[in-house]
Amino acid sequence: MLESASTDTFKQLIRDFPNSPYAPPARMAIALQADIVRLQTDKLQRDEKIRQLNALIPPPAPVLPAALTEAESAFDRGDFAKAANSYESYLQSKPPSTEMDAILFRLAVSQLLSGVPAREAASNDTFRQLMKDYSGSPYASSARRIIDFREKQATARQSELKSKEDTIRQLKDQLDILIKADSGRRRTP
């Protein structure tokens, strides 16, 4: 709501005062707001791609303990917070399983998509455990690709954030100069 109002204000400033020294910073602010909207849309698209990839995960073994059955059911429904809880409960019992690599992978995916920041961060540890304990598993290579993707994404976000902060700092400096110049003109009789 606030972004929309400020965009409208910037557009009005540009339209009503095209020769104003404030018009270029207003154009840049509008462009930055558009970039933010684009980044949010990109995030939603990436999240959807991850959900689609999750649909390709092979089905679990037919006979499962209750906590694992609950975890698998929640995972299939897309209730990743509940799935993560159930997988964690199942794993606390230190069960013997021939499909532990798949269970760890689905736990990590559930943590990642749970919507809980602490769990999202813990998913990297679970992916790394999978790669360490089951390095020959096909899930290990998927875990490596996910971690690599997330690291590249984090680096890109940091770079983009730094760039935007630098741009904002420059705009603020320019705005301060313009304000000082404007106040100096007002004092002159």
Secondary structure as a PSIPRED ss2 file (coil, helix, strand):
# PSIPRED VFORMAT (PSIPRED V4.0)

   1 M C   1.000  0.000  0.000
   2 L H   0.000  1.000  0.000
   3 E H   0.000  1.000  0.000
   4 S H   0.000  1.000  0.000
   5 A H   0.000  1.000  0.000
   6 S H   0.000  1.000  0.000
   7 T H   0.000  1.000  0.000
   8 D H   0.000  1.000  0.000
   9 T H   0.000  1.000  0.000
  10 F H   0.000  1.000  0.000
  11 K H   0.000  1.000  0.000
  12 Q H   0.000  1.000  0.000
  13 L H   0.000  1.000  0.000
  14 I H   0.000  1.000  0.000
  15 R H   0.000  1.000  0.000
  16 D H   0.000  1.000  0.000
  17 F C   1.000  0.000  0.000
  18 P C   1.000  0.000  0.000
  19 N C   1.000  0.000  0.000
  20 S C   1.000  0.000  0.000
  21 P C   1.000  0.000  0.000
  22 Y C   1.000  0.000  0.000
  23 A H   0.000  1.000  0.000
  24 P H   0.000  1.000  0.000
  25 P H   0.000  1.000  0.000
  26 A H   0.000  1.000  0.000
  27 R H   0.000  1.000  0.000
  28 M H   0.000  1.000  0.000
  29 A H   0.000  1.000  0.000
  30 I H   0.000  1.000  0.000
  31 A H   0.000  1.000  0.000
  32 L H   0.000  1.000  0.000
  33 Q H   0.000  1.000  0.000
  34 A H   0.000  1.000  0.000
  35 D H   0.000  1.000  0.000
  36 I H   0.000  1.000  0.000
  37 V H   0.000  1.000  0.000
  38 R H   0.000  1.000  0.000
  39 L H   0.000  1.000  0.000
  40 Q H   0.000  1.000  0.000
  41 T H   0.000  1.000  0.000
  42 D H   0.000  1.000  0.000
  43 K H   0.000  1.000  0.000
  44 L H   0.000  1.000  0.000
  45 Q H   0.000  1.000  0.000
  46 R H   0.000  1.000  0.000
  47 D H   0.000  1.000  0.000
  48 E H   0.000  1.000  0.000
  49 K H   0.000  1.000  0.000
  50 I H   0.000  1.000  0.000
  51 R H   0.000  1.000  0.000
  52 Q H   0.000  1.000  0.000
  53 L H   0.000  1.000  0.000
  54 N H   0.000  1.000  0.000
  55 A C   1.000  0.000  0.000
  56 L C   1.000  0.000  0.000
  57 I C   1.000  0.000  0.000
  58 P C   1.000  0.000  0.000
  59 P C   1.000  0.000  0.000
  60 P C   1.000  0.000  0.000
  61 A C   1.000  0.000  0.000
  62 P C   1.000  0.000  0.000
  63 V C   1.000  0.000  0.000
  64 L C   1.000  0.000  0.000
  65 P C   1.000  0.000  0.000
  66 A H   0.000  1.000  0.000
  67 A H   0.000  1.000  0.000
  68 L H   0.000  1.000  0.000
  69 T H   0.000  1.000  0.000
  70 E H   0.000  1.000  0.000
  71 A H   0.000  1.000  0.000
  72 E H   0.000  1.000  0.000
  73 S H   0.000  1.000  0.000
  74 A H   0.000  1.000  0.000
  75 F H   0.000  1.000  0.000
  76 D H   0.000  1.000  0.000
  77 R H   0.000  1.000  0.000
  78 G C   1.000  0.000  0.000
  79 D C   1.000  0.000  0.000
  80 F H   0.000  1.000  0.000
  81 A H   0.000  1.000  0.000
  82 K H   0.000  1.000  0.000
  83 A H   0.000  1.000  0.000
  84 A H   0.000  1.000  0.000
  85 N H   0.000  1.000  0.000
  86 S H   0.000  1.000  0.000
  87 Y H   0.000  1.000  0.000
  88 E H   0.000  1.000  0.000
  89 S H   0.000  1.000  0.000
  90 Y H   0.000  1.000  0.000
  91 L H   0.000  1.000  0.000
  92 Q H   0.000  1.000  0.000
  93 S C   1.000  0.000  0.000
  94 K C   1.000  0.000  0.000
  95 P C   1.000  0.000  0.000
  96 P C   1.000  0.000  0.000
  97 S C   1.000  0.000  0.000
  98 T C   1.000  0.000  0.000
  99 E C   1.000  0.000  0.000
 100 M H   0.000  1.000  0.000
 101 D H   0.000  1.000  0.000
 102 A H   0.000  1.000  0.000
 103 I H   0.000  1.000  0.000
 104 L H   0.000  1.000  0.000
 105 F H   0.000  1.000  0.000
 106 R H   0.000  1.000  0.000
 107 L H   0.000  1.000  0.000
 108 A H   0.000  1.000  0.000
 109 V H   0.000  1.000  0.000
 110 S H   0.000  1.000  0.000
 111 Q H   0.000  1.000  0.000
 112 L H   0.000  1.000  0.000
 113 L H   0.000  1.000  0.000
 114 S C   1.000  0.000  0.000
 115 G C   1.000  0.000  0.000
 116 V C   1.000  0.000  0.000
 117 P H   0.000  1.000  0.000
 118 A H   0.000  1.000  0.000
 119 R H   0.000  1.000  0.000
 120 E H   0.000  1.000  0.000
 121 A H   0.000  1.000  0.000
 122 A H   0.000  1.000  0.000
 123 S H   0.000  1.000  0.000
 124 N H   0.000  1.000  0.000
 125 D H   0.000  1.000  0.000
 126 T H   0.000  1.000  0.000
 127 F H   0.000  1.000  0.000
 128 R H   0.000  1.000  0.000
 129 Q H   0.000  1.000  0.000
 130 L H   0.000  1.000  0.000
 131 M H   0.000  1.000  0.000
 132 K H   0.000  1.000  0.000
 133 D H   0.000  1.000  0.000
 134 Y C   1.000  0.000  0.000
 135 S C   1.000  0.000  0.000
 136 G C   1.000  0.000  0.000
 137 S C   1.000  0.000  0.000
 138 P H   0.000  1.000  0.000
 139 Y H   0.000  1.000  0.000
 140 A H   0.000  1.000  0.000
 141 S H   0.000  1.000  0.000
 142 S H   0.000  1.000  0.000
 143 A H   0.000  1.000  0.000
 144 R H   0.000  1.000  0.000
 145 R H   0.000  1.000  0.000
 146 I H   0.000  1.000  0.000
 147 I H   0.000  1.000  0.000
 148 D H   0.000  1.000  0.000
 149 F H   0.000  1.000  0.000
 150 R H   0.000  1.000  0.000
 151 E H   0.000  1.000  0.000
 152 K H   0.000  1.000  0.000
 153 Q H   0.000  1.000  0.000
 154 A H   0.000  1.000  0.000
 155 T H   0.000  1.000  0.000
 156 A H   0.000  1.000  0.000
 157 R H   0.000  1.000  0.000
 158 Q H   0.000  1.000  0.000
 159 S H   0.000  1.000  0.000
 160 E H   0.000  1.000  0.000
 161 L H   0.000  1.000  0.000
 162 K H   0.000  1.000  0.000
 163 S H   0.000  1.000  0.000
 164 K H   0.000  1.000  0.000
 165 E H   0.000  1.000  0.000
 166 D H   0.000  1.000  0.000
 167 T H   0.000  1.000  0.000
 168 I H   0.000  1.000  0.000
 169 R H   0.000  1.000  0.000
 170 Q H   0.000  1.000  0.000
 171 L H   0.000  1.000  0.000
 172 K H   0.000  1.000  0.000
 173 D H   0.000  1.000  0.000
 174 Q H   0.000  1.000  0.000
 175 L H   0.000  1.000  0.000
 176 D H   0.000  1.000  0.000
 177 I H   0.000  1.000  0.000
 178 L H   0.000  1.000  0.000
 179 I H   0.000  1.000  0.000
 180 K H   0.000  1.000  0.000
 181 A H   0.000  1.000  0.000
 182 D H   0.000  1.000  0.000
 183 S H   0.000  1.000  0.000
 184 G H   0.000  1.000  0.000
 185 R H   0.000  1.000  0.000
 186 R H   0.000  1.000  0.000
 187 R H   0.000  1.000  0.000
 188 T C   1.000  0.000  0.000
 189 P C   1.000  0.000  0.000
